[in-house]
Amino acid sequence: MQGVGDPVGGSVAALAQCRDWNAGTEAEKQATIAHSRSSLTPQTHEESGTALSDERAYELFEHSCTEDWAQGFKLYKLYARAAAFAPLVEP
């Protein structure tokens, strides 16, 4: 399933913005989270500890994209910054 926004190289991670998130369906939003995770976390079979859970990423995008002035925010930047400060083990 394609996520929200315009795809580049088979992924929407690089171009998806808050305005795209707000206009997306639930399935597109879940696909966008998967695209963001796969483009920003190591591609190994081991758990890297650097990815946000689907629930945390969904909450992040929902909360961050509510304001009119945030419509141009890039989702991958929101995800990367949140992942950098996320605990290595969820409480």
N, CA, C and O atoms as CSV, one atom per row, in Angstrom:
chain,resi,resn,atom,element,x,y,z
A,1,MET,N,N,0.843,-1.178,0.000
A,1,MET,CA,C,0.000,0.000,0.000
A,1,MET,C,C,0.880,1.230,0.000
A,1,MET,O,O,1.878,1.292,0.718
A,2,GLN,N,N,0.513,2.195,-0.797
A,2,GLN,CA,C,1.247,3.452,-0.838
A,2,GLN,C,C,0.813,4.324,0.320
A,2,GLN,O,O,-0.361,4.344,0.689
A,3,GLY,N,N,1.752,5.037,0.886
A,3,GLY,CA,C,1.456,5.955,1.975
A,3,GLY,C,C,0.950,7.283,1.459
A,3,GLY,O,O,0.592,7.407,0.288
A,4,VAL,N,N,0.921,8.267,2.325
A,4,VAL,CA,C,0.457,9.600,1.959
A,4,VAL,C,C,1.579,10.349,1.253
A,4,VAL,O,O,2.753,10.107,1.534
A,5,GLY,N,N,1.241,11.242,0.355
A,5,GLY,CA,C,2.240,12.040,-0.342
A,5,GLY,C,C,2.708,11.407,-1.630
A,5,GLY,O,O,2.238,10.343,-2.034
A,6,ASP,N,N,3.645,12.084,-2.265
A,6,ASP,CA,C,4.187,11.640,-3.542
A,6,ASP,C,C,5.351,10.675,-3.326
A,6,ASP,O,O,6.242,10.947,-2.522
A,7,PRO,N,N,5.346,9.548,-4.044
A,7,PRO,CA,C,6.452,8.605,-3.900
A,7,PRO,C,C,7.689,9.025,-4.687
A,7,PRO,O,O,7.592,9.610,-5.765
A,8,VAL,N,N,8.854,8.712,-4.121
A,8,VAL,CA,C,10.141,8.905,-4.778
A,8,VAL,C,C,10.923,7.631,-4.539
A,8,VAL,O,O,11.183,7.261,-3.394
A,9,GLY,N,N,11.296,6.966,-5.601
A,9,GLY,CA,C,12.041,5.723,-5.466
A,9,GLY,C,C,11.260,4.634,-4.750
A,9,GLY,O,O,11.843,3.794,-4.064
A,10,GLY,N,N,9.946,4.646,-4.907
A,10,GLY,CA,C,9.103,3.625,-4.304
A,10,GLY,C,C,8.686,3.885,-2.875
A,10,GLY,O,O,8.020,3.045,-2.269
A,11,SER,N,N,9.061,5.031,-2.315
A,11,SER,CA,C,8.708,5.356,-0.933
A,11,SER,C,C,8.196,6.789,-0.841
A,11,SER,O,O,8.639,7.667,-1.581
A,12,VAL,N,N,7.262,7.014,0.074
A,12,VAL,CA,C,6.742,8.366,0.293
A,12,VAL,C,C,7.485,9.068,1.417
A,12,VAL,O,O,7.205,10.234,1.697
A,13,ALA,N,N,8.419,8.395,2.067
A,13,ALA,CA,C,9.066,8.929,3.266
A,13,ALA,C,C,9.719,10.294,3.047
A,13,ALA,O,O,9.632,11.158,3.920
A,14,ALA,N,N,10.355,10.501,1.931
A,14,ALA,CA,C,11.112,11.740,1.720
A,14,ALA,C,C,10.247,12.972,1.499
A,14,ALA,O,O,10.669,14.080,1.832
A,15,LEU,N,N,9.055,12.811,0.949
A,15,LEU,CA,C,8.256,13.976,0.588
A,15,LEU,C,C,6.974,14.168,1.391
A,15,LEU,O,O,6.360,15.232,1.310
A,16,ALA,N,N,6.558,13.177,2.155
A,16,ALA,CA,C,5.284,13.277,2.879
A,16,ALA,C,C,5.325,14.412,3.899
A,16,ALA,O,O,6.279,14.558,4.664
A,17,GLN,N,N,4.265,15.204,3.884
A,17,GLN,CA,C,4.136,16.337,4.785
A,17,GLN,C,C,2.879,16.177,5.629
A,17,GLN,O,O,2.045,15.307,5.380
A,18,CYS,N,N,2.767,17.042,6.633
A,18,CYS,CA,C,1.590,16.995,7.498
A,18,CYS,C,C,0.294,17.139,6.710
A,18,CYS,O,O,-0.693,16.479,7.036
A,19,ARG,N,N,0.271,17.980,5.685
A,19,ARG,CA,C,-0.964,18.151,4.904
A,19,ARG,C,C,-1.363,16.836,4.236
A,19,ARG,O,O,-2.551,16.543,4.103
A,20,ASP,N,N,-0.377,16.046,3.816
A,20,ASP,CA,C,-0.654,14.741,3.227
A,20,ASP,C,C,-1.186,13.780,4.293
A,20,ASP,O,O,-2.128,13.028,4.045
A,21,TRP,N,N,-0.578,13.812,5.470
A,21,TRP,CA,C,-1.017,12.962,6.578
A,21,TRP,C,C,-2.484,13.233,6.905
A,21,TRP,O,O,-3.277,12.302,7.043
A,22,ASN,N,N,-2.835,14.492,7.028
A,22,ASN,CA,C,-4.207,14.863,7.397
A,22,ASN,C,C,-5.226,14.440,6.343
A,22,ASN,O,O,-6.383,14.179,6.675
A,23,ALA,N,N,-4.818,14.368,5.095
A,23,ALA,CA,C,-5.727,13.986,4.013
A,23,ALA,C,C,-5.751,12.479,3.764
A,23,ALA,O,O,-6.572,11.995,2.985
A,24,GLY,N,N,-4.863,11.737,4.417
A,24,GLY,CA,C,-4.740,10.310,4.157
A,24,GLY,C,C,-5.772,9.453,4.862
A,24,GLY,O,O,-6.373,9.857,5.858
A,25,THR,N,N,-5.962,8.262,4.321
A,25,THR,CA,C,-6.829,7.266,4.953
A,25,THR,C,C,-6.025,6.556,6.044
A,25,THR,O,O,-4.808,6.722,6.130
A,26,GLU,N,N,-6.701,5.770,6.871
A,26,GLU,CA,C,-6.000,5.020,7.917
A,26,GLU,C,C,-4.970,4.068,7.316
A,26,GLU,O,O,-3.860,3.952,7.834
A,27,ALA,N,N,-5.321,3.397,6.245
A,27,ALA,CA,C,-4.387,2.462,5.599
A,27,ALA,C,C,-3.168,3.206,5.049
A,27,ALA,O,O,-2.042,2.726,5.180
A,28,GLU,N,N,-3.379,4.361,4.442
A,28,GLU,CA,C,-2.266,5.155,3.920
A,28,GLU,C,C,-1.375,5.651,5.056
A,28,GLU,O,O,-0.153,5.698,4.919
A,29,LYS,N,N,-1.987,6.018,6.166
A,29,LYS,CA,C,-1.211,6.490,7.315
A,29,LYS,C,C,-0.335,5.365,7.866
A,29,LYS,O,O,0.833,5.593,8.181
A,30,GLN,N,N,-0.877,4.170,7.984
A,30,GLN,CA,C,-0.088,3.034,8.470
A,30,GLN,C,C,1.053,2.718,7.508
A,30,GLN,O,O,2.158,2.394,7.943
A,31,ALA,N,N,0.795,2.810,6.208
A,31,ALA,CA,C,1.844,2.577,5.218
A,31,ALA,C,C,2.929,3.649,5.313
A,31,ALA,O,O,4.110,3.350,5.135
A,32,THR,N,N,2.543,4.879,5.590
A,32,THR,CA,C,3.499,5.971,5.732
A,32,THR,C,C,4.417,5.733,6.921
A,32,THR,O,O,5.617,5.995,6.844
A,33,ILE,N,N,3.859,5.239,8.014
A,33,ILE,CA,C,4.677,4.913,9.182
A,33,ILE,C,C,5.694,3.840,8.813
A,33,ILE,O,O,6.864,3.944,9.181
A,34,ALA,N,N,5.266,2.823,8.098
A,34,ALA,CA,C,6.172,1.756,7.671
A,34,ALA,C,C,7.261,2.294,6.742
A,34,ALA,O,O,8.423,1.906,6.865
A,35,HIS,N,N,6.897,3.187,5.811
A,35,HIS,CA,C,7.880,3.789,4.904
A,35,HIS,C,C,8.899,4.599,5.698
A,35,HIS,O,O,10.101,4.512,5.446
A,36,SER,N,N,8.414,5.388,6.658
A,36,SER,CA,C,9.309,6.223,7.463
A,36,SER,C,C,10.279,5.359,8.252
A,36,SER,O,O,11.478,5.636,8.286
A,37,ARG,N,N,9.768,4.328,8.876
A,37,ARG,CA,C,10.618,3.441,9.672
A,37,ARG,C,C,11.676,2.775,8.794
A,37,ARG,O,O,12.852,2.745,9.158
A,38,SER,N,N,11.274,2.249,7.661
A,38,SER,CA,C,12.231,1.521,6.826
A,38,SER,C,C,13.291,2.434,6.218
A,38,SER,O,O,14.397,1.981,5.922
A,39,SER,N,N,12.971,3.697,6.029
A,39,SER,CA,C,13.962,4.597,5.443
A,39,SER,C,C,14.893,5.203,6.486
A,39,SER,O,O,15.958,5.712,6.138
A,40,LEU,N,N,14.505,5.155,7.766
A,40,LEU,CA,C,15.302,5.827,8.787
A,40,LEU,C,C,15.937,4.913,9.822
A,40,LEU,O,O,16.680,5.393,10.678
A,41,THR,N,N,15.673,3.625,9.775
A,41,THR,CA,C,16.262,2.713,10.751
A,41,THR,C,C,17.113,1.669,10.043
A,41,THR,O,O,16.902,1.391,8.862
A,42,PRO,N,N,18.065,1.094,10.750
A,42,PRO,CA,C,18.938,0.088,10.121
A,42,PRO,C,C,18.132,-1.085,9.572
A,42,PRO,O,O,17.127,-1.493,10.153
A,43,GLN,N,N,18.584,-1.609,8.462
A,43,GLN,CA,C,17.914,-2.723,7.806
A,43,GLN,C,C,18.577,-4.039,8.201
A,43,GLN,O,O,19.251,-4.672,7.388
A,44,THR,N,N,18.383,-4.443,9.445
A,44,THR,CA,C,18.936,-5.703,9.910
A,44,THR,C,C,17.821,-6.562,10.468
A,44,THR,O,O,16.708,-6.086,10.692
A,45,HIS,N,N,18.122,-7.815,10.687
A,45,HIS,CA,C,17.146,-8.725,11.257
A,45,HIS,C,C,17.059,-8.574,12.774
A,45,HIS,O,O,16.105,-9.042,13.395
A,46,GLU,N,N,18.042,-7.929,13.360
A,46,GLU,CA,C,18.040,-7.716,14.799
A,46,GLU,C,C,17.242,-6.470,15.137
A,46,GLU,O,O,17.153,-5.540,14.336
A,47,GLU,N,N,16.670,-6.458,16.311
A,47,GLU,CA,C,15.936,-5.281,16.773
A,47,GLU,C,C,16.945,-4.177,17.071
A,47,GLU,O,O,17.807,-4.353,17.932
A,48,SER,N,N,16.854,-3.058,16.387
A,48,SER,CA,C,17.851,-2.007,16.548
A,48,SER,C,C,17.556,-1.094,17.719
A,48,SER,O,O,18.470,-0.461,18.247
A,49,GLY,N,N,16.309,-1.010,18.137
A,49,GLY,CA,C,15.960,-0.126,19.231
A,49,GLY,C,C,15.827,1.326,18.817
A,49,GLY,O,O,15.598,2.183,19.670
A,50,THR,N,N,15.963,1.632,17.522
A,50,THR,CA,C,15.906,3.022,17.086
A,50,THR,C,C,14.577,3.394,16.434
A,50,THR,O,O,14.374,4.553,16.073
A,51,ALA,N,N,13.686,2.446,16.279
A,51,ALA,CA,C,12.412,2.723,15.621
A,51,ALA,C,C,11.340,3.042,16.650
A,51,ALA,O,O,11.356,2.522,17.765
A,52,LEU,N,N,10.412,3.901,16.260
A,52,LEU,CA,C,9.244,4.170,17.099
A,52,LEU,C,C,8.214,3.080,16.846
A,52,LEU,O,O,8.142,2.531,15.747
A,53,SER,N,N,7.428,2.769,17.846
A,53,SER,CA,C,6.334,1.820,17.643
A,53,SER,C,C,5.309,2.461,16.708
A,53,SER,O,O,5.275,3.681,16.554
A,54,ASP,N,N,4.481,1.630,16.089
A,54,ASP,CA,C,3.434,2.166,15.215
A,54,ASP,C,C,2.539,3.137,15.974
A,54,ASP,O,O,2.173,4.193,15.458
A,55,GLU,N,N,2.193,2.768,17.206
A,55,GLU,CA,C,1.311,3.610,18.016
A,55,GLU,C,C,1.956,4.957,18.328
A,55,GLU,O,O,1.305,5.998,18.240
A,56,ARG,N,N,3.241,4.933,18.692
A,56,ARG,CA,C,3.956,6.175,19.027
A,56,ARG,C,C,4.103,7.055,17.785
A,56,ARG,O,O,3.900,8.266,17.866
A,57,ALA,N,N,4.447,6.474,16.657
A,57,ALA,CA,C,4.585,7.250,15.420
A,57,ALA,C,C,3.244,7.853,15.008
A,57,ALA,O,O,3.181,9.008,14.587
A,58,TYR,N,N,2.176,7.069,15.129
A,58,TYR,CA,C,0.840,7.566,14.774
A,58,TYR,C,C,0.468,8.748,15.671
A,58,TYR,O,O,-0.012,9.768,15.178
A,59,GLU,N,N,0.685,8.620,16.978
A,59,GLU,CA,C,0.393,9.708,17.910
A,59,GLU,C,C,1.230,10.940,17.590
A,59,GLU,O,O,0.733,12.065,17.641
A,60,LEU,N,N,2.504,10.727,17.261
A,60,LEU,CA,C,3.403,11.825,16.922
A,60,LEU,C,C,2.871,12.610,15.730
A,60,LEU,O,O,2.768,13.835,15.791
A,61,PHE,N,N,2.534,11.916,14.652
A,61,PHE,CA,C,2.054,12.593,13.453
A,61,PHE,C,C,0.688,13.251,13.685
A,61,PHE,O,O,0.453,14.371,13.232
A,62,GLU,N,N,-0.194,12.566,14.379
A,62,GLU,CA,C,-1.514,13.140,14.666
A,62,GLU,C,C,-1.377,14.428,15.470
A,62,GLU,O,O,-2.016,15.431,15.153
A,63,HIS,N,N,-0.552,14.401,16.501
A,63,HIS,CA,C,-0.373,15.569,17.368
A,63,HIS,C,C,0.366,16.701,16.651
A,63,HIS,O,O,-0.028,17.863,16.743
A,64,SER,N,N,1.429,16.356,15.942
A,64,SER,CA,C,2.269,17.365,15.295
A,64,SER,C,C,1.593,18.044,14.115
A,64,SER,O,O,1.926,19.182,13.785
A,65,CYS,N,N,0.662,17.371,13.482
A,65,CYS,CA,C,0.068,17.880,12.244
A,65,CYS,C,C,-1.283,18.577,12.433
A,65,CYS,O,O,-1.976,18.844,11.450
A,66,THR,N,N,-1.661,18.867,13.653
A,66,THR,CA,C,-2.982,19.462,13.881
A,66,THR,C,C,-3.058,20.940,13.526
A,66,THR,O,O,-4.098,21.406,13.061
A,67,GLU,N,N,-2.003,21.667,13.730
A,67,GLU,CA,C,-2.029,23.119,13.524
A,67,GLU,C,C,-1.865,23.496,12.046
A,67,GLU,O,O,-1.169,22.815,11.293
A,68,ASP,N,N,-2.514,24.588,11.652
A,68,ASP,CA,C,-2.416,25.065,10.275
A,68,ASP,C,C,-0.970,25.390,9.891
A,68,ASP,O,O,-0.550,25.118,8.766
A,69,TRP,N,N,-0.212,25.969,10.819
A,69,TRP,CA,C,1.154,26.366,10.509
A,69,TRP,C,C,2.091,25.178,10.361
A,69,TRP,O,O,3.225,25.352,9.916
A,70,ALA,N,N,1.655,23.976,10.720
A,70,ALA,CA,C,2.502,22.791,10.636
A,70,ALA,C,C,2.285,21.985,9.363
A,70,ALA,O,O,2.904,20.934,9.197
A,71,GLN,N,N,1.442,22.437,8.478
A,71,GLN,CA,C,1.066,21.635,7.309
A,71,GLN,C,C,2.228,21.311,6.380
A,71,GLN,O,O,2.167,20.320,5.653
A,72,GLY,N,N,3.276,22.113,6.385
A,72,GLY,CA,C,4.436,21.860,5.532
A,72,GLY,C,C,5.529,21.047,6.192
A,72,GLY,O,O,6.556,20.782,5.566
A,73,PHE,N,N,5.336,20.640,7.455
A,73,PHE,CA,C,6.349,19.846,8.148
A,73,PHE,C,C,6.554,18.514,7.430
A,73,PHE,O,O,5.585,17.875,7.019
A,74,LYS,N,N,7.796,18.100,7.280
A,74,LYS,CA,C,8.135,16.807,6.685
A,74,LYS,C,C,8.000,15.727,7.761
A,74,LYS,O,O,8.560,15.854,8.850
A,75,LEU,N,N,7.261,14.677,7.451
A,75,LEU,CA,C,7.021,13.620,8.423
A,75,LEU,C,C,8.298,12.888,8.810
A,75,LEU,O,O,8.462,12.511,9.970
A,76,TYR,N,N,9.211,12.680,7.853
A,76,TYR,CA,C,10.430,11.949,8.182
A,76,TYR,C,C,11.281,12.719,9.183
A,76,TYR,O,O,11.970,12.111,10.003
A,77,LYS,N,N,11.242,14.046,9.129
A,77,LYS,CA,C,12.005,14.836,10.095
A,77,LYS,C,C,11.391,14.733,11.487
A,77,LYS,O,O,12.114,14.629,12.478
A,78,LEU,N,N,10.065,14.761,11.567
A,78,LEU,CA,C,9.400,14.573,12.850
A,78,LEU,C,C,9.751,13.201,13.426
A,78,LEU,O,O,10.077,13.074,14.606
A,79,TYR,N,N,9.679,12.177,12.570
A,79,TYR,CA,C,9.959,10.801,13.004
A,79,TYR,C,C,11.399,10.679,13.491
A,79,TYR,O,O,11.640,10.121,14.561
A,80,ALA,N,N,12.355,11.190,12.724
A,80,ALA,CA,C,13.770,11.059,13.074
A,80,ALA,C,C,14.090,11.745,14.391
A,80,ALA,O,O,14.835,11.208,15.211
A,81,ARG,N,N,13.532,12.925,14.596
A,81,ARG,CA,C,13.802,13.641,15.841
A,81,ARG,C,C,13.177,12.933,17.040
A,81,ARG,O,O,13.794,12.854,18.102
A,82,ALA,N,N,11.980,12.429,16.879
A,82,ALA,CA,C,11.327,11.712,17.973
A,82,ALA,C,C,12.062,10.411,18.278
A,82,ALA,O,O,12.225,10.055,19.445
A,83,ALA,N,N,12.506,9.701,17.249
A,83,ALA,CA,C,13.228,8.443,17.453
A,83,ALA,C,C,14.550,8.679,18.170
A,83,ALA,O,O,14.989,7.836,18.953
A,84,ALA,N,N,15.188,9.815,17.911
A,84,ALA,CA,C,16.464,10.121,18.549
A,84,ALA,C,C,16.318,10.276,20.062
A,84,ALA,O,O,17.260,10.005,20.807
A,85,PHE,N,N,15.149,10.708,20.514
A,85,PHE,CA,C,14.927,10.929,21.934
A,85,PHE,C,C,14.063,9.848,22.586
A,85,PHE,O,O,13.738,9.940,23.770
A,86,ALA,N,N,13.699,8.843,21.823
A,86,ALA,CA,C,12.867,7.762,22.364
A,86,ALA,C,C,13.723,6.850,23.249
A,86,ALA,O,O,14.911,6.656,22.991
A,87,PRO,N,N,13.108,6.299,24.286
A,87,PRO,CA,C,13.873,5.342,25.112
A,87,PRO,C,C,14.183,4.091,24.306
A,87,PRO,O,O,13.421,3.702,23.421
A,88,LEU,N,N,15.310,3.466,24.621
A,88,LEU,CA,C,15.695,2.258,23.906
A,88,LEU,C,C,14.744,1.103,24.204
A,88,LEU,O,O,14.569,0.204,23.381
A,89,VAL,N,N,14.140,1.134,25.370
A,89,VAL,CA,C,13.160,0.137,25.762
A,89,VAL,C,C,11.893,0.877,26.172
A,89,VAL,O,O,11.922,1.748,27.042
A,90,GLU,N,N,10.770,0.517,25.528
A,90,GLU,CA,C,9.504,1.159,25.891
A,90,GLU,C,C,9.157,0.824,27.328
A,90,GLU,O,O,9.276,-0.333,27.733
A,91,PRO,N,N,8.723,1.822,28.123
A,91,PRO,CA,C,8.351,1.569,29.521
A,91,PRO,C,C,7.123,0.694,29.648
A,91,PRO,O,O,6.691,0.394,30.761
